[in-house]
Amino acid sequence: MACLRYADVQHPSTLHQNMKFHRSKGFTLIELLVVISIIAILASLAVPAVTSAMVKGQLIQTLNNSRQIHLACFSMASDASANSDYTMGWPADATGTSGGGTSGISSLATYVNLLVGGGYIRGEDIKKVFSAPGINLSAVSGSGTTLTGFTSTTSAFNMNQIGESSQSNALFLCTKNFNPSSPNDFATTTIQPYQTKGFIICRKGGDVGIYKTSASGTASYSGTINMMN
């Protein structure tokens, strides 16, 4: 029979320390559930903040797009005024034909093609500046001064038919989720882009702003509303 040496027998305190050491190597089920719960709570708090920041960034990009559209239209209107060229100008003044007159252009597609044809905005840029989340311009194609496939239904913006005589505070552009004839409808709209997250207004003078549901009543503008089709 083998005899145990004294050195082979562990002291009770040493056994307790070894058992404690082995137990501390992993999480218990309760500890794991607590960690998972904390991670879930932190994620639920972070997701709305991340989503809000993403939407804000998209709204700023769309606002910059509206500025670029306004700049192109303003440049064409300035050239038309300087050269007395009635084929160009603001939508209510331009005809798009060489016959002159002031009947205006009521079709957004016709007016955008006039901008592209005059070189005020490139055809390949139309997809970018007239798009927004939820608005698909995949059917639009163009390069240089040629544009095809653009219609008012493919645009993220509605354009008001303003003219040279319109005041600088007159409404020029707005995102499609805002109806200037019924501004209170914005609170419940399901229209893209952005639905009720915010809308953008650009005035004739170039003043552009982002407005929220609670601020729809403060989005002031002047003049008549005659949105282009």
N, C-alpha and C positions, 0 to 999 in steps of 0.2 A: 504494500500500500504506500502510495506516495505521500510524503509529508509536506504540509504547507510551511513554507518559511515565513517568518515574520514580515519580511520585505514584500511578500506576495499579497499580504492582507492589507487592503486599503482602509484607511481610517474613515469613519463615518462622515466626517466633514469633507474629506476629499471626494467621497462618493456623491455627496450633495452638490458640490461644486461642478463635478463632471456632468451630472444630470441637468443642472441649470444651464451649463454650457451647450449641451445638446439641444435643449428646448429652445434656446434663443436663436438658433440658426434659421428658422422660418417663421412665417406669419401663422397665427391661428386663423380659423375660419371667421371668427368675429372681427379680428383686426383687419382681415382682407375685405370684409363687407363694409367696414367703416371707411377704409381708404377709397373703395369704389364709390361709396355714397358722397364723399367729399369731392371727388373728381367730377361726378355727375352734377353736383350743385354748382361748382365752379364753371363747368361747361355751359350750364343753363344761364348763368349770369353773363358769360362772355359772348354767346352767340348773338343776342340782340344788339350788343354794342358793335360787334364786327359787321353785322348786317346793316346797321344804321350808317356806319362809316363807309361801307361799300356803296350804298345808295347815294350818300352825299357826294362821293367821288364821281359817280355816274351823272348826277345832276349838274355838277360843275363842268363836266365834259360837254354835256348837252348845252349848257349855257354858253360855253366857248364856241360851240358850233353855231348857235344863233347869232353870235357876234360876227362870225365869219360870213354868214349869209347876209346879215345887215350891211357889212362892209362892201360886199359885192354889189348889192342893190343900190347902196348910196353912191358908189363909184359910177355905176351906169347912169343913175339919175343926174349926177353932177355933169357927166359928159353930155348927156342929152340937153341939159339946160344951157351949157356953154356953147353947144353947136346947133341949138334949135332943131335937134333931131327927134322927131316925134315917134320914130320907130323904137326908141329906147325910153328909159325913165322909170318912175315909180309905176306900180301896176295900173293905177287909175289914169295915168297919162300916156303910157306906151301903147302902140298899136301892133308892133311887130312886123309891120309892112311899110313899104316906102311911100304909101299914099298920104301920110300925114294924118291929122285929125287927133281928137282927144277922146275917142270912145273907150279906151282902156282895154286891158286884158283881164278877163275873169277866170281863165284857166291857169291853175298853178303850174301844170306841166308845160304849157306854152311859155309862161314867163320864165321858168327855170331853163328851158331850152334857149330862150333869148339871152339869158345870162351866160350860158355855156358857149353859145355861138359867138357872142361878143368878146369872149376871152376873159370875162370877169370872174369866172370860177371854172376850174378844170372839170371835165366830165368824170374823171376818175376820182374826184373828191366828193362828188354828189352822194355816193353811198355813205361816206363818213359823216358829212355835215347834216344830212337829213335823216340820220338814223338815231335810234335810242333803244334802250332795253325793251324787248317785246315788239319792236317794229322791224320787219324783215325787208331789206331792199335787195334781196338776192336776184330779182328779175331785172334790176337796173344795170346797165353797162354803158361805158363811155370812155373816151380818151380824147384829150385835147379839146376841140370845140364840137365834138359829136356826142350826143346823148340819146340813148334809147331805153324804153321800158319804164320811164318815170311817170307816175300818176299821183294824184292827190291822195289816193288811198295807201300809197307806199311811203308817204312822208310822215315823219314824226311830228311835224309842225303844220299848223294851219296858218295861212297868210291872209291878212286883211288887205283889201283893195284900197290902199291909200294913194294920195297924189301929192304933187308939189305944194298944193295949197293946204294940205293937212297940217295940223299943229305938231310940234315936236313931241308932244305927249301922246299923240295918237297911237293906238295899238297897231303894231305891225306884224309881229309873230307871237304865237303861243303854242305850247305843246298841246297835243290833241286831247289830253285828259282834262283840259280846261275849256269850258264853253263860255265865252265872254257874254253871250246873250242870257245865260242862266248861271251866274257864278256860284250860286249856292248849291248847284248840283255836284260840285266838286267833292263835297263831303262824303258822298256815297258812290262816286263813279267807279266803274270797273274797267274803264278805258285805258289802254296802254298809250304812251309809256307812263310808268310810275303809279298809275291808278291814284290812290289818295295820299301817296307819300310826298308829293310835291309837284309843282308845275312851274313853268318858266314863261315869262312875258318879256318881249323885246318891243320897245317903242320906236317911233320913227327917228327920234333924235339919237338913238343908240343906247338909251338907258335900259339895262337888262337886269332882271332880278329873279331870284328863286323864292317861291312862296309856298307856305304849308297850308294844311287844311284850315287851321285857326286863323290864318292871315289872308284868306281868299278875299275878304271884304276890303283889305287895304291895297290890293293890286289895282291902283287907280290908273285910268287912262281916259283920253278924250276922243271926241269924234264919233262918227257913225261906224257901225259894224257891218261889213259886207265881205264875209269870208269867201275866198276864191275856191272854186270847185276843182 
